[in-house]
């Protein structure tokens, strides 16, 4: 079953975040991750949404998504994201009840 990593974030330091953004795609390849959406262009139609950026990454399974997040390659750049943005990151299973 597919799984998705969803990040809702607000960038605080564009320079640091650009360095992070540039390196992420290479970390996805070994885990067959692919971007579904990556960026802004949000239109809020209901409720509250505090972040200007939304990223959705599709993986073939939850195990692949979790392995990507824990991988040395991703962990070696995660500080760039933490230092340059605020937000939430979740993994969600890709099935519908």
Residue pairs with C-beta under 8 A, 6 or more apart in sequence:
1 61
1 62
1 93
1 94
1 95
2 58
2 59
2 60
2 61
2 93
2 94
2 95
3 58
3 59
3 60
3 61
3 62
3 64
3 65
3 91
3 92
3 93
3 94
4 36
4 56
4 57
4 58
4 59
4 65
4 91
4 92
4 94
5 33
5 55
5 56
5 57
5 59
5 65
5 68
5 69
5 89
5 90
5 91
6 54
6 55
6 56
6 57
6 89
6 90
6 91
6 92
7 53
7 54
7 55
7 56
7 57
7 87
7 88
7 89
8 49
8 50
8 51
8 53
8 54
8 87
8 88
9 51
9 53
9 54
9 55
9 81
9 85
9 86
9 87
9 88
9 89
10 50
10 51
10 52
10 53
10 85
10 86
10 87
11 17
11 52
11 53
11 84
11 85
12 84
12 85
12 86
13 83
13 84
13 85
14 84
15 84
16 80
16 83
16 84
17 80
17 81
17 84
17 85
19 80
20 77
20 80
20 81
20 84
23 77
23 80
24 74
24 77
25 35
26 73
27 33
27 68
27 71
27 73
27 74
27 77
28 34
28 35
28 57
28 68
30 68
30 71
30 73
31 59
31 64
31 65
31 67
31 68
31 71
32 59
32 60
32 64
33 57
33 58
33 59
33 64
33 65
33 68
34 57
34 58
35 55
35 56
35 57
35 58
36 56
36 57
36 58
37 54
37 55
37 56
38 55
38 56
39 53
39 54
39 55
40 52
40 53
40 54
42 49
42 52
42 53
42 54
51 87
51 88
53 85
53 87
57 65
58 94
59 65
59 68
62 91
62 93
65 91
66 91
68 74
69 91
